[in-house]
């Protein structure tokens, strides 16, 4: 895996500019560009900070099998709550979630 290329593809896919990412994370634009070009390897702490701003965890970023998901603690709590609902309640909640996406 080429971290720089993968990171740049992710950032662009999320529609986030280097400038906006820099302002949000406190990581300089030059450093982000260096990471994306492959001239600098980020520390784990910096990479995690950048990924968090893009809504991605380290395991998700390095996961090459896109079928495997790594839910956050919040998502795990949501899943546990949904599992307690009956079929109709779960269906209503799913419809509400889809409506909120709009």
C-alpha positions in Angstrom: 0.0 0.0 0.0 1.3 3.4 -0.9 0.2 5.6 2.0 0.5 8.9 0.2 -1.6 7.8 -2.8 -4.2 6.1 -0.7 -4.4 9.1 1.6 -4.7 11.6 -1.3 -7.4 9.4 -2.9 -9.3 9.3 0.3 -9.0 13.0 0.9 -10.2 13.9 -2.6 -13.0 11.3 -2.3 -14.2 13.0 0.8 -14.2 16.3 -1.1 -11.8 17.9 1.4 -9.1 20.4 0.3 -5.6 20.3 1.7 -6.2 23.8 3.0 -9.4 22.8 4.9 -7.7 19.6 6.3 -4.8 21.6 7.5 -7.0 24.2 9.3 -9.0 21.4 10.9 -6.1 19.3 12.1 -3.3 21.8 12.6 -1.0 19.8 10.3 0.7 22.2 7.8 -0.4 22.1 4.2 3.2 21.5 3.2 3.4 18.4 5.4 0.1 17.1 4.0 1.4 17.6 0.4 4.7 15.8 1.4 2.7 12.8 2.7 0.6 12.7 -0.5 3.7 12.9 -2.7 5.4 10.1 -0.7 8.4 12.3 0.2 7.4 12.0 3.9 6.0 9.2 5.9 3.6 10.5 8.6 3.9 9.4 12.2 1.0 7.3 13.4 -0.2 10.2 15.5 -0.3 12.6 12.5 -1.9 10.1 10.2 -4.5 9.3 12.8 -5.3 13.0 13.3 -5.7 13.4 9.5 -7.8 10.3 9.1 -10.1 11.2 12.0 -10.8 14.5 10.3 -11.9 12.5 7.2 -14.0 10.2 9.3 -11.8 7.1 8.9 -10.0 5.0 11.5 -6.5 3.6 11.1 -7.8 0.0 10.7 -10.2 1.2 8.0 -7.5 3.0 6.2 -5.1 0.1 6.1 -7.8 -2.5 5.4 -7.5 -3.6 1.8 -10.5 -5.9 2.1 -13.3 -3.3 1.8 -15.9 -5.8 2.9 -14.6 -5.7 6.5 -15.9 -2.8 8.6 -14.5 -1.5 11.8 -17.4 0.3 13.6 -16.6 3.1 16.0 -17.7 2.9 19.7 -20.8 5.0 18.8 -21.7 2.7 15.9 -21.3 -0.4 18.0 -23.7 1.2 20.6 -26.1 2.0 17.8 -25.9 -1.6 16.5 -26.5 -3.0 19.9 -29.6 -0.8 20.4 -31.0 -1.8 17.0 -30.6 -5.5 17.8 -33.0 -5.0 20.8 -35.8 -3.8 18.5 -38.4 -6.0 16.9 -38.5 -6.2 13.1 -41.0 -3.4 12.6 -39.3 -1.0 14.9 -35.9 -1.7 13.2 -37.5 -1.1 9.8 -39.0 2.3 11.0 -35.6 3.3 12.4 -33.9 2.4 9.1 -36.4 4.5 7.2 -35.8 7.4 9.6 -32.0 7.1 9.1 -32.4 7.1 5.3 -34.7 10.1 5.5 -32.0 11.9 7.6 -29.4 11.3 4.9 -31.4 13.6 2.6 
